Amino acid sequence: MDVFKKLIDETQPKRVNVSGLGEPFINKNIFDMIAYARNAGAKINCATNLTLVERKIEDIVKSGINQLKVSIDAAKRETYNRIRKKDLYETLIVNIKDINETKKRLNSTTPTIRLNYALQYDNIDELLDTIKLARSLGIKSMYIQYLEYTDREKRRERLTGDLTAERVRKTLEAADALAKRYGIATNLPIWFRDFDLYWNKMLPIEQFKPNRKPCYFPWFTAWIDADGTVRPCPIIPWKLGVAHMGNINSTPFMEIWNNKKYQELRRTLANGDRPTEPCKYCIPMSLFNIFHIGTRLIPGKI
C-alpha cells in the first residue's frame, strides 16, 4: 500500500486500472487503493472475473470505482465452464444482478459494467446471445477482445480451430447490427477498420505479417507490476523479463519515465520499429481507437 500511495502521489494519474494479471478483488488492500486514487482525482476501473466478490458487493458499490470490466466469454454455462475451467457461470450472473440491485438500493450510478468477450472458436457462435444477455442485465457496453498469443503459441490451434476470416467477419457484422439495435456500445468499429490485421493475428505465427502502425502507449501511460517494476504498455507484461524500465521502489517514477531506456524505446517506436518480442506481434491502437474505447465504452466518459 505504501508503494501504491507513493506512485499515485508522484504521477497524479487521470485514470487508474487497478488490475493486472490477477483478480483484483482478492487483494486485501483493494478498497484502500481505490479510495486513495479517487481522493487524488483519478477515475478508476478494473478487469475482474467477478466470481470472488459475494461478500464484497456492497463494498464495491460504495467504493466509487467507476467501471468493472467483467470477463464472461460465453452466453451458456457449458461453454463458460469449458473456456474458464471453473463451474462459476451462475455465480457470475448472480453477482452482476446483485451489483445492479445494490446500486439501485444505494442510489449509485457506479460502477458501470462492461462485458469483456475473448473471441475464439469455442464461443464465436454465442457472441450474439451474449449481447442479448448484456441487454437483459442492463449492461450498456461490451468489448470483443482478439486473442493475445504471447507465450501461448501451443494453445493457438485449440483456441482458433477451423475459424475462417469470412465466418469471423459475418459474425461480427451480425453482432454489430444487434448491439446497435439494443443501444449497446462496442469496439466493433475498430475491428472493421483493421479487420485484416486482427484476423492475421489469429493465424499461426509463421503466417503473421508485421505491421508498422505507430504505438503511442509509452508517451502517456505505463504498467506497474506488483513488485514496482515499470513497463511501457499492458501487452508486454505477458512476456516475463521484457522491457523493464526501472523500479519505483528504488527510483522515483519521473526519473524512470525520462530515463535512457524509455527514451530509446520511444525513439525506436517512433521510427516504426519493434524493440521487443511482444511488440513484433502487436497491433498498436491508433489514438482514435484509444479514445473510442475511453469514451464510448465507458459510460460517463471516465
Backbone bond lengths (Angstrom), bond angles and torsions (degrees), N, CA, C in turn:
res aa  C-N    CA-C-N  psi(-1)  N-CA   C-N-CA  omega(-1)  CA-C   N-CA-C  phi
1 M - - - 1.454 - - 1.531 111.59 -
2 D 1.313 116.45 -37.11 1.466 119.76 178.15 1.527 111.09 -62.62
3 V 1.336 115.83 -39.99 1.470 119.95 178.58 1.525 110.27 -65.32
4 F 1.335 116.71 -40.71 1.464 120.90 179.43 1.532 110.27 -62.76
5 K 1.324 117.09 -45.27 1.465 120.84 179.24 1.528 110.45 -60.67
6 K 1.324 115.33 -43.50 1.462 120.24 179.90 1.527 110.25 -60.00
7 L 1.328 116.21 -42.54 1.461 121.14 -179.75 1.525 111.32 -63.85
8 I 1.323 117.23 -47.17 1.466 121.21 179.97 1.530 110.12 -62.16
9 D 1.328 116.90 -43.95 1.465 120.72 -179.47 1.528 111.22 -61.45
10 E 1.325 116.85 -39.75 1.462 120.51 -176.19 1.523 112.80 -76.15
11 T 1.319 117.15 -35.14 1.471 119.96 -172.59 1.524 113.91 -98.27
12 Q 1.349 117.64 -27.45 1.468 121.36 -175.80 1.532 110.59 47.00
13 P 1.336 117.61 58.68 1.467 120.84 -173.56 1.524 112.99 -70.64
14 K 1.324 115.19 153.37 1.459 121.41 174.93 1.525 111.10 -81.91
15 R 1.339 116.16 -35.58 1.462 121.76 179.91 1.515 109.23 -136.09
16 V 1.316 115.58 144.00 1.469 120.58 178.03 1.525 108.68 -134.00
17 N 1.314 115.42 128.12 1.463 121.92 171.97 1.530 106.43 -101.17
18 V 1.335 116.73 109.66 1.467 119.78 -175.45 1.521 111.49 -90.73
19 S 1.326 115.97 41.16 1.459 120.23 175.28 1.510 108.69 -139.54
20 G 1.330 114.95 161.06 1.452 119.05 -179.32 1.504 110.01 -145.71
21 L 1.319 117.47 -112.80 1.463 121.37 -179.80 1.519 111.67 -98.41
22 G 1.329 117.67 8.37 1.463 121.26 -179.29 1.516 111.15 -133.58
23 E 1.321 116.52 -173.51 1.461 122.79 -178.68 1.533 109.85 -91.00
24 P 1.342 118.36 114.87 1.466 120.43 -172.67 1.522 114.80 -63.70
25 F 1.323 118.31 -30.38 1.453 119.29 -173.14 1.524 114.19 -82.70
26 I 1.334 117.62 8.11 1.464 119.28 167.45 1.527 110.73 -100.02
27 N 1.334 116.76 0.80 1.466 121.37 175.00 1.529 107.69 -78.62
28 K 1.317 117.42 121.40 1.465 120.91 -175.33 1.527 112.23 -64.57
29 N 1.337 117.60 -19.59 1.459 121.33 -178.44 1.526 113.43 -102.15
30 I 1.328 117.84 8.57 1.455 120.07 -169.90 1.525 113.01 -57.41
31 F 1.330 118.13 -41.07 1.463 119.22 -176.77 1.529 111.46 -75.18
32 D 1.308 117.02 -30.96 1.467 120.01 172.95 1.528 110.56 -66.67
33 M 1.330 116.28 -37.84 1.466 120.77 178.54 1.527 110.46 -65.08
34 I 1.332 116.11 -45.64 1.459 120.26 179.26 1.525 110.22 -60.29
35 A 1.326 116.12 -46.01 1.470 120.44 -178.44 1.524 111.22 -62.45
36 Y 1.334 116.55 -42.44 1.465 119.70 -177.19 1.529 110.93 -65.84
37 A 1.330 115.81 -43.31 1.458 119.82 179.99 1.525 110.94 -67.42
38 R 1.312 117.27 -39.83 1.476 120.46 178.46 1.524 110.61 -64.22
39 N 1.324 116.94 -41.58 1.464 120.27 179.69 1.525 111.58 -65.11
40 A 1.342 115.79 -22.03 1.466 120.25 176.88 1.524 111.62 -86.65
41 G 1.341 116.74 0.40 1.456 120.64 175.68 1.514 115.44 97.26
42 A 1.317 117.92 8.00 1.461 121.02 -177.11 1.532 111.43 -88.36
43 K 1.326 115.80 151.18 1.460 122.68 168.25 1.523 107.22 -91.09
44 I 1.326 116.74 140.80 1.458 120.75 -170.23 1.525 110.68 -120.94
45 N 1.338 116.39 137.75 1.456 121.08 170.98 1.519 108.58 -141.65
46 C 1.316 116.40 168.50 1.466 119.70 174.39 1.515 109.57 -158.28
47 A 1.320 115.28 155.96 1.463 122.04 170.79 1.517 107.94 -94.55
48 T 1.319 117.07 139.49 1.451 121.27 -177.02 1.523 109.98 -152.20
49 N 1.339 116.97 149.42 1.463 118.93 171.47 1.527 110.90 -86.39
50 L 1.335 116.93 -7.51 1.466 125.26 173.22 1.533 113.30 55.28
51 T 1.325 116.73 33.10 1.463 119.15 179.59 1.525 112.94 -112.66
52 L 1.342 117.26 -1.47 1.463 120.91 -177.34 1.526 110.99 -123.07
53 V 1.326 116.29 36.69 1.467 119.82 -171.16 1.521 114.13 -125.99
54 E 1.330 119.07 11.70 1.454 120.95 -171.61 1.526 113.60 -51.33
55 R 1.325 117.52 -43.60 1.460 120.91 -177.67 1.527 112.17 -92.19
56 K 1.338 116.55 7.96 1.464 120.38 -176.33 1.528 112.85 -119.30
57 I 1.321 117.45 4.03 1.462 119.65 -172.51 1.519 111.65 -62.43
58 E 1.313 117.81 -44.55 1.462 119.09 178.86 1.526 110.71 -64.52
59 D 1.333 116.66 -38.45 1.468 120.02 177.32 1.527 110.93 -62.74
60 I 1.334 116.78 -38.35 1.470 120.68 179.28 1.526 110.09 -62.08
61 V 1.325 116.53 -47.53 1.462 120.09 -178.80 1.526 110.69 -65.68
62 K 1.319 116.94 -43.68 1.467 120.47 -178.87 1.527 112.37 -69.17
63 S 1.334 117.36 -22.13 1.464 120.68 -176.85 1.522 112.54 -64.83
64 G 1.329 116.56 -25.10 1.457 119.99 -177.93 1.515 113.67 83.81
65 I 1.334 118.24 8.82 1.467 119.44 176.20 1.523 108.36 -57.12
66 N 1.308 117.12 136.54 1.461 120.59 -170.96 1.515 114.41 -78.46
67 Q 1.345 117.16 -37.23 1.459 118.48 -177.17 1.518 111.93 -149.92
68 L 1.338 114.77 140.94 1.464 122.55 170.58 1.523 107.89 -108.61
69 K 1.328 116.74 125.33 1.463 121.62 175.64 1.526 106.44 -99.87
70 V 1.319 115.70 101.06 1.463 121.69 -168.08 1.527 111.20 -95.70
71 S 1.319 115.94 120.11 1.466 121.59 178.10 1.514 109.39 -75.41
72 I 1.335 116.20 125.70 1.456 119.22 -178.77 1.527 111.68 -127.15
73 D 1.312 120.31 -52.34 1.466 124.79 170.16 1.524 116.06 66.63
74 A 1.323 118.94 5.47 1.471 119.58 178.68 1.518 109.94 -170.20
75 A 1.340 115.34 155.93 1.460 121.01 175.09 1.519 111.38 -100.92
76 K 1.331 116.80 -13.88 1.458 121.33 -177.24 1.523 110.43 -119.28
77 R 1.316 114.34 146.34 1.464 120.39 -178.31 1.522 111.66 -58.28
78 E 1.329 117.62 -43.87 1.461 120.95 -176.28 1.526 111.23 -62.49
79 T 1.323 116.34 -42.07 1.464 120.31 -179.79 1.519 110.73 -68.73
80 Y 1.334 116.52 -43.08 1.471 121.18 177.85 1.524 109.97 -57.44
81 N 1.325 116.16 -46.20 1.466 119.94 -178.83 1.525 111.45 -63.39
82 R 1.334 117.02 -37.85 1.463 120.63 -179.60 1.529 111.28 -66.76
83 I 1.329 116.27 -38.99 1.461 120.28 -178.72 1.523 111.49 -78.35
84 R 1.331 116.08 -44.81 1.467 121.46 -173.18 1.528 113.74 -88.81
85 K 1.342 116.36 -14.09 1.472 121.31 179.05 1.528 113.02 65.59
86 K 1.313 117.10 16.85 1.464 122.12 178.31 1.526 109.35 -139.68
87 D 1.341 116.65 140.84 1.455 121.07 179.31 1.534 108.93 -88.40
88 L 1.340 115.11 72.77 1.464 120.25 -174.31 1.528 112.30 -126.90
89 Y 1.315 116.66 14.66 1.467 119.72 -177.30 1.531 111.59 -60.87
90 E 1.327 116.67 -48.67 1.463 119.54 -179.09 1.520 111.00 -63.18
91 T 1.335 116.61 -36.50 1.464 120.53 177.12 1.524 110.39 -60.25
92 L 1.326 116.12 -43.78 1.457 121.28 179.80 1.525 111.21 -60.42
93 I 1.325 117.03 -49.29 1.461 120.88 -177.20 1.527 110.48 -63.61
94 V 1.330 116.84 -43.03 1.466 120.55 178.63 1.523 110.63 -61.41
95 N 1.315 117.12 -41.01 1.461 120.03 -178.52 1.537 111.97 -67.01
96 I 1.327 116.61 -37.38 1.470 119.05 175.34 1.525 110.00 -61.84
97 K 1.319 116.20 -46.01 1.469 120.15 178.90 1.523 111.12 -62.33
98 D 1.323 117.00 -39.35 1.469 120.54 179.64 1.529 111.21 -65.57
99 I 1.323 116.79 -37.65 1.466 119.20 176.79 1.523 110.02 -64.37
100 N 1.325 116.92 -43.47 1.471 120.13 178.03 1.521 111.69 -60.03
101 E 1.333 116.55 -43.76 1.459 120.64 -179.85 1.525 111.44 -67.48
102 T 1.322 116.20 -39.11 1.462 120.23 179.79 1.522 110.78 -66.76
103 K 1.329 117.61 -38.92 1.466 121.16 176.03 1.530 110.42 -59.93
104 K 1.323 116.67 -43.31 1.463 119.72 178.44 1.521 110.99 -63.59
105 R 1.326 116.09 -45.29 1.468 120.61 -178.14 1.522 112.01 -62.72
106 L 1.328 116.20 -37.52 1.459 120.71 -178.36 1.526 112.52 -93.69
107 N 1.334 116.18 2.51 1.476 121.54 -179.28 1.530 110.60 55.18
108 S 1.320 115.70 48.58 1.462 121.82 -177.79 1.528 110.25 -113.01
109 T 1.314 116.18 141.01 1.464 120.50 176.22 1.530 111.87 -93.00
110 T 1.306 117.52 -6.92 1.463 122.55 -179.41 1.520 110.25 -123.05
111 P 1.326 116.09 153.68 1.468 126.96 0.42 1.525 112.04 -83.64
112 T 1.341 115.58 147.91 1.453 118.54 166.52 1.531 107.15 -76.14
113 I 1.313 115.77 156.46 1.465 120.80 -179.46 1.522 109.25 -117.95
114 R 1.319 115.47 131.80 1.458 122.72 172.52 1.518 107.74 -117.82
115 L 1.309 117.56 131.71 1.463 120.47 175.30 1.527 109.58 -84.72
116 N 1.324 116.44 135.37 1.468 122.79 173.76 1.524 108.59 -108.07
117 Y 1.324 116.35 127.74 1.466 121.89 -173.67 1.523 108.74 -127.56
118 A 1.332 116.65 105.99 1.469 121.27 179.84 1.525 109.10 -81.37
119 L 1.323 116.64 100.37 1.466 122.33 -173.42 1.524 111.35 -66.08
120 Q 1.339 116.58 130.65 1.461 122.03 -178.48 1.529 109.65 -159.68
121 Y 1.321 115.80 175.79 1.461 121.69 -175.84 1.529 111.96 -56.72
122 D 1.336 116.66 -41.75 1.466 120.47 -174.72 1.521 113.88 -69.92
123 N 1.339 118.00 -20.87 1.460 117.87 -173.55 1.526 115.15 -125.37
124 I 1.323 118.46 3.24 1.462 119.09 -175.47 1.523 111.77 -60.43
125 D 1.330 117.74 -32.57 1.459 120.38 -178.77 1.528 112.99 -79.13
126 E 1.332 117.18 -2.75 1.469 120.84 179.40 1.520 112.32 -110.42
127 L 1.331 116.70 6.64 1.460 119.21 -177.96 1.527 111.06 -62.01
128 L 1.328 117.76 -46.45 1.459 119.91 -179.09 1.530 111.37 -65.71
129 D 1.327 116.86 -38.96 1.466 119.56 177.59 1.527 111.13 -65.29
130 T 1.318 117.01 -30.81 1.462 119.46 178.05 1.519 110.81 -71.44
131 I 1.318 117.26 -34.78 1.465 120.44 173.89 1.533 109.87 -63.77
132 K 1.328 116.95 -40.13 1.462 120.63 176.06 1.527 110.29 -64.33
133 L 1.327 116.41 -39.01 1.460 120.75 176.90 1.525 110.70 -62.37
134 A 1.337 116.02 -43.57 1.468 120.24 178.48 1.526 110.08 -57.45
135 R 1.329 115.62 -44.13 1.469 118.80 179.54 1.521 111.13 -61.40
136 S 1.333 116.76 -43.28 1.467 120.26 -178.06 1.526 111.87 -65.80
137 L 1.341 116.46 -24.21 1.466 121.30 -179.99 1.531 111.99 -95.56
138 G 1.318 116.67 3.37 1.457 119.95 178.71 1.511 113.99 73.46
139 I 1.330 117.54 24.48 1.468 122.28 -178.62 1.517 109.50 -92.12
140 K 1.329 116.16 133.01 1.459 121.26 -171.28 1.523 114.78 -104.71
141 S 1.322 118.57 -1.57 1.465 118.47 179.10 1.519 110.92 -147.49
142 M 1.331 114.76 152.05 1.458 120.83 -176.34 1.524 108.99 -149.77
143 Y 1.321 115.27 135.78 1.469 121.64 -178.56 1.518 108.54 -114.42
144 I 1.324 116.89 118.91 1.465 121.70 177.97 1.525 107.12 -95.07
145 Q 1.319 115.30 111.88 1.464 121.97 -172.44 1.521 111.24 -94.29
146 Y 1.342 116.86 129.28 1.457 118.55 169.09 1.521 107.50 -75.76
147 L 1.311 116.95 153.61 1.457 120.53 -174.98 1.523 111.31 -76.71
148 E 1.306 115.34 137.66 1.460 122.37 176.32 1.519 107.71 -103.15
149 Y 1.345 117.22 119.38 1.463 121.26 -171.16 1.524 114.16 -101.86
150 T 1.322 118.54 6.49 1.452 119.58 -178.87 1.526 110.07 -52.11
151 D 1.325 116.71 122.94 1.463 123.71 -177.97 1.534 113.40 64.47
152 R 1.331 117.72 18.63 1.469 120.57 -178.18 1.526 111.55 -133.60
153 E 1.308 117.04 27.11 1.459 120.45 -176.96 1.522 112.75 -58.02
154 K 1.332 117.26 -34.74 1.473 119.92 -177.20 1.521 111.77 -66.80
155 R 1.331 117.88 -18.92 1.463 121.16 -179.14 1.521 112.22 -93.61
156 R 1.321 117.05 -5.53 1.463 120.11 -172.11 1.528 112.48 -58.85
157 E 1.327 117.05 -47.32 1.468 119.63 -175.81 1.523 110.86 -60.63
158 R 1.334 117.13 -40.75 1.464 119.68 179.71 1.527 111.38 -68.66
159 L 1.321 116.28 -34.42 1.463 120.45 -176.29 1.530 112.91 -77.03
160 T 1.328 117.05 -30.80 1.464 119.36 -176.35 1.521 113.47 -106.09
161 G 1.354 117.89 -23.27 1.460 120.58 177.75 1.518 112.50 52.22
162 D 1.342 116.31 -133.19 1.465 120.24 -179.05 1.530 111.93 -104.90
163 L 1.329 116.33 30.71 1.458 119.61 177.52 1.528 110.54 -58.00
164 T 1.315 115.88 144.69 1.462 121.59 175.01 1.520 108.88 -119.05
165 A 1.319 115.94 158.29 1.461 120.06 179.19 1.527 110.54 -60.15
166 E 1.322 116.61 -39.48 1.464 120.27 -178.97 1.526 111.27 -63.05
167 R 1.339 115.92 -43.40 1.467 119.38 -179.55 1.525 110.95 -64.84
168 V 1.320 117.11 -42.97 1.458 120.82 -179.96 1.525 110.18 -63.56
169 R 1.330 116.86 -46.91 1.461 119.93 -178.29 1.534 111.43 -62.00
170 K 1.334 117.54 -46.15 1.458 120.71 -178.98 1.525 110.97 -62.09
171 T 1.317 116.87 -39.70 1.463 120.33 178.65 1.524 111.01 -64.93
172 L 1.325 116.25 -42.32 1.459 120.09 179.34 1.532 111.40 -66.82
173 E 1.317 117.29 -37.10 1.468 120.23 178.54 1.528 110.70 -65.22
174 A 1.345 116.40 -40.95 1.458 119.91 177.92 1.526 110.44 -66.64
175 A 1.337 116.36 -39.11 1.464 121.02 178.70 1.522 110.90 -64.65
176 D 1.322 116.30 -40.21 1.467 120.89 179.84 1.522 110.40 -62.35
177 A 1.320 116.51 -44.87 1.465 120.51 -179.65 1.533 110.75 -62.82
178 L 1.340 116.34 -41.97 1.463 119.95 -179.15 1.524 111.41 -68.34
179 A 1.320 116.49 -43.04 1.469 120.44 179.99 1.529 110.72 -61.87
180 K 1.321 117.33 -41.63 1.461 120.55 178.28 1.524 110.92 -64.00
181 R 1.345 116.68 -38.83 1.461 119.94 179.24 1.526 110.90 -63.15
182 Y 1.340 116.00 -35.31 1.464 120.83 -178.56 1.529 113.26 -89.49
183 G 1.325 117.85 -4.30 1.454 119.90 -178.53 1.517 113.48 73.04
184 I 1.340 116.70 30.33 1.459 121.95 179.00 1.526 108.88 -101.98
185 A 1.321 116.75 121.37 1.463 121.25 179.77 1.519 109.69 -75.46
186 T 1.331 116.54 140.94 1.462 121.52 178.50 1.521 109.76 -138.95
187 N 1.310 115.37 172.86 1.470 121.59 173.99 1.527 111.54 -96.43
188 L 1.324 117.88 16.72 1.458 120.31 -177.30 1.526 113.76 -62.96
189 P 1.333 120.33 -31.28 1.468 117.74 173.84 1.524 112.62 -57.21
190 I 1.325 117.05 -31.87 1.464 120.74 177.23 1.527 110.03 -69.57
191 W 1.328 117.07 -41.39 1.470 120.77 176.46 1.532 110.53 -57.56
192 F 1.323 116.37 -47.92 1.464 119.57 -176.01 1.526 111.49 -66.72
193 R 1.329 116.30 -36.25 1.463 119.82 -178.60 1.522 111.27 -65.97
194 D 1.332 117.12 -36.43 1.469 121.41 -176.71 1.529 111.63 -123.38
195 F 1.339 115.85 36.56 1.466 118.97 -172.99 1.526 112.51 -57.46
196 D 1.316 118.07 -44.25 1.465 120.35 -177.71 1.527 111.49 -59.86
197 L 1.322 116.41 -36.29 1.466 119.63 178.56 1.528 110.63 -68.36
198 Y 1.330 117.33 -43.93 1.461 120.05 -178.60 1.532 111.25 -68.35
199 W 1.327 116.43 -38.20 1.460 118.49 177.64 1.522 110.48 -65.91
200 N 1.323 116.92 -42.50 1.453 120.91 177.16 1.522 111.14 -57.46
201 K 1.328 116.13 -33.61 1.468 121.23 179.21 1.531 111.69 -63.98
202 M 1.320 117.00 -25.83 1.457 121.45 -177.39 1.527 112.75 -87.97
203 L 1.332 117.48 -5.84 1.459 121.45 179.56 1.528 111.13 -83.81
204 P 1.327 118.71 163.90 1.466 120.88 176.17 1.521 111.43 -53.69
205 I 1.307 116.13 150.70 1.459 121.02 -172.18 1.528 112.11 -59.26
206 E 1.346 116.98 -31.94 1.463 118.85 -179.61 1.534 111.65 -70.30
207 Q 1.328 118.05 -15.37 1.454 121.31 177.67 1.530 112.66 -99.04
208 F 1.339 115.87 -1.51 1.456 118.74 -178.45 1.523 111.08 -67.89
209 K 1.323 116.01 132.21 1.462 122.13 179.13 1.525 108.66 -105.83
210 P 1.315 117.84 113.86 1.472 120.43 -179.25 1.523 111.25 -59.87
211 N 1.310 115.21 148.81 1.456 120.56 176.09 1.528 108.78 -119.36
212 R 1.290 116.33 164.18 1.464 120.80 179.98 1.533 110.89 -117.26
213 K 1.332 115.37 31.14 1.466 118.66 176.81 1.527 109.32 -63.53
214 P 1.314 117.87 137.00 1.467 119.34 178.60 1.525 111.93 -68.98
215 C 1.313 115.71 144.95 1.468 121.72 178.07 1.519 108.57 -109.66
216 Y 1.332 116.53 127.79 1.466 121.34 -175.85 1.526 113.43 -105.91
217 F 1.309 117.28 -10.19 1.469 119.85 -173.57 1.527 114.26 -52.28
218 P 1.341 120.00 -46.02 1.475 118.65 -174.54 1.521 114.84 -68.81
219 W 1.329 117.09 -0.58 1.465 119.40 177.89 1.526 113.01 -95.53
220 F 1.344 117.21 -18.79 1.468 115.63 -175.45 1.528 114.59 -141.14
221 T 1.329 118.01 0.26 1.451 118.69 179.84 1.527 109.51 -147.61
222 A 1.316 116.65 164.54 1.465 121.09 178.31 1.516 109.17 -150.20
223 W 1.309 114.49 158.02 1.465 122.70 175.71 1.525 107.10 -110.79
224 I 1.330 116.52 129.68 1.459 120.21 178.23 1.523 108.66 -115.53
225 D 1.328 116.54 116.66 1.463 120.41 176.65 1.529 110.33 -64.64
226 A 1.331 116.16 162.85 1.465 120.76 179.53 1.527 112.17 -60.87
227 D 1.337 116.88 -25.46 1.462 119.35 179.81 1.528 112.74 -90.08
228 G 1.353 116.45 5.94 1.457 120.22 177.07 1.513 115.22 95.84
229 T 1.333 117.66 -2.26 1.462 120.67 179.40 1.525 110.49 -70.06
230 V 1.326 116.02 132.54 1.462 121.93 179.99 1.521 109.44 -95.14
231 R 1.335 116.09 128.16 1.466 122.67 176.63 1.528 108.97 -124.74
232 P 1.326 118.59 155.41 1.464 120.02 -170.61 1.521 116.72 -83.46
233 C 1.347 119.29 -10.15 1.463 118.49 -179.54 1.521 110.01 -162.93
234 P 1.350 118.87 169.02 1.463 121.19 -176.51 1.521 115.57 -80.77
235 I 1.332 118.70 -5.42 1.464 120.79 178.03 1.521 111.05 -89.34
236 I 1.302 117.09 -39.68 1.467 121.96 -175.62 1.531 113.90 -56.22
237 P 1.347 120.42 -38.17 1.475 118.78 -177.79 1.519 115.54 -58.72
238 W 1.351 117.71 -18.89 1.460 118.59 176.95 1.527 111.72 -66.06
239 K 1.304 117.30 -16.51 1.465 122.43 176.45 1.520 107.94 -108.12
240 L 1.313 117.14 111.40 1.458 120.91 -175.72 1.520 111.45 -65.84
241 G 1.334 115.59 142.83 1.457 120.83 172.69 1.504 115.94 76.59
242 V 1.347 117.80 13.85 1.462 120.82 -176.17 1.529 110.78 -111.54
243 A 1.329 115.75 138.99 1.472 122.98 171.76 1.523 112.95 56.42
244 H 1.318 116.15 51.60 1.451 120.31 172.46 1.529 108.19 -82.97
245 M 1.316 116.87 112.01 1.460 121.46 -176.73 1.523 112.98 -85.21
246 G 1.337 116.28 -19.84 1.460 121.99 -177.53 1.513 109.02 154.25
247 N 1.329 117.66 -176.77 1.454 120.96 -178.44 1.522 109.21 -135.06
248 I 1.327 116.32 128.50 1.456 120.55 -175.00 1.523 112.82 -72.04
249 N 1.334 117.46 -11.30 1.467 119.15 175.50 1.521 111.66 -71.88
250 S 1.316 116.40 -25.12 1.463 119.70 -176.96 1.529 113.68 -116.02
251 T 1.350 116.63 -16.71 1.461 120.46 -175.56 1.523 110.05 -138.35
252 P 1.328 118.92 133.87 1.470 120.08 176.33 1.528 111.00 -56.38
253 F 1.314 115.71 144.24 1.457 120.09 -175.12 1.527 112.26 -56.15
254 M 1.334 117.59 -43.93 1.459 119.37 -175.45 1.522 112.24 -65.51
255 E 1.322 117.11 -27.81 1.469 119.45 174.54 1.528 110.17 -68.40
256 I 1.330 115.51 -40.35 1.467 119.50 177.05 1.525 110.06 -65.47
257 W 1.333 116.75 -45.35 1.472 123.29 -176.31 1.526 112.04 -57.07
258 N 1.316 116.22 -30.39 1.472 120.43 -177.45 1.519 113.52 -112.15
259 N 1.338 117.80 14.23 1.464 119.06 -176.32 1.533 111.52 -77.18
260 K 1.320 115.95 175.82 1.467 120.79 -175.57 1.525 112.33 -63.24
261 K 1.336 116.69 -37.25 1.467 119.69 179.17 1.528 110.67 -59.85
262 Y 1.319 115.77 -47.50 1.462 119.75 -179.49 1.526 110.91 -65.35
263 Q 1.315 116.49 -42.82 1.458 119.50 -179.43 1.526 111.40 -61.87
264 E 1.330 116.82 -41.75 1.462 120.51 179.66 1.526 110.79 -67.50
265 L 1.338 116.94 -40.93 1.463 120.71 177.62 1.522 110.35 -59.59
266 R 1.324 116.96 -47.86 1.466 120.50 -179.54 1.527 110.98 -62.95
267 R 1.320 116.45 -41.15 1.458 120.65 -179.51 1.534 110.08 -62.21
268 T 1.315 116.67 -43.47 1.461 121.34 179.92 1.529 111.31 -63.27
269 L 1.344 115.97 -46.02 1.461 120.12 179.66 1.518 111.55 -65.05
270 A 1.314 116.67 -38.47 1.465 120.21 179.74 1.521 111.70 -62.81
271 N 1.319 116.55 -25.83 1.462 121.60 177.46 1.524 112.56 -84.29
272 G 1.332 116.79 -0.96 1.454 120.83 -179.68 1.507 114.12 85.08
273 D 1.344 117.52 8.21 1.458 121.36 179.69 1.534 109.99 -90.04
274 R 1.328 115.56 170.59 1.452 121.71 -176.76 1.530 108.95 -122.67
275 P 1.338 117.94 104.14 1.460 120.95 -170.51 1.523 115.93 -79.59
276 T 1.357 119.30 -17.10 1.462 121.05 -178.96 1.524 109.55 -129.53
277 E 1.323 116.87 164.53 1.466 120.21 179.08 1.528 112.25 -60.96
278 P 1.359 119.46 -46.63 1.468 118.10 176.21 1.522 112.53 -58.73
279 C 1.341 117.12 -34.78 1.470 119.91 179.16 1.529 111.44 -61.76
280 K 1.336 116.84 -35.98 1.463 121.28 -175.73 1.521 112.07 -61.98
281 Y 1.335 116.61 -30.91 1.463 120.49 -176.16 1.528 112.04 -109.78
282 C 1.322 116.05 17.76 1.465 120.95 -177.13 1.527 111.07 -94.42
283 I 1.325 115.63 155.46 1.458 122.05 170.36 1.527 106.19 -115.57
284 P 1.323 117.61 92.22 1.468 119.51 -176.96 1.522 111.68 -60.06
285 M 1.317 115.48 143.68 1.454 120.33 177.25 1.518 110.42 -79.85
286 S 1.326 115.49 138.98 1.454 119.48 172.10 1.519 108.43 -71.91
287 L 1.327 116.46 164.94 1.460 119.42 176.61 1.523 110.71 -60.94
288 F 1.338 116.55 -36.41 1.463 119.56 177.08 1.532 110.28 -59.43
289 N 1.354 116.34 -46.71 1.459 119.80 -179.09 1.517 111.45 -61.16
290 I 1.329 116.10 -43.61 1.456 120.52 -178.12 1.521 110.54 -60.16
291 F 1.327 117.16 -46.47 1.450 119.57 -177.50 1.522 112.12 -77.61
292 H 1.330 117.21 -24.96 1.468 120.97 172.67 1.526 108.98 -60.83
293 I 1.331 116.96 -48.04 1.464 121.53 -179.62 1.529 110.17 -67.27
294 G 1.332 115.75 -35.55 1.459 119.83 -176.35 1.513 114.62 -79.15
295 T 1.328 117.69 -4.56 1.462 119.36 178.09 1.529 111.18 -124.71
296 R 1.312 116.71 -59.77 1.472 118.97 -176.18 1.529 112.05 -64.67
297 L 1.322 118.02 -35.54 1.468 119.35 -175.05 1.515 112.43 -94.41
298 I 1.323 116.64 3.23 1.465 119.33 176.47 1.520 107.87 -126.63
299 P 1.333 117.12 90.49 1.470 119.17 -179.46 1.514 110.60 -52.24
300 G 1.316 116.75 138.33 1.447 120.65 -177.34 1.514 112.06 90.58
301 K 1.360 117.23 0.48 1.461 122.66 176.08 1.523 112.35 52.73
302 I 1.317 117.17 54.48 1.467 117.02 178.52 1.505 109.06 -85.11
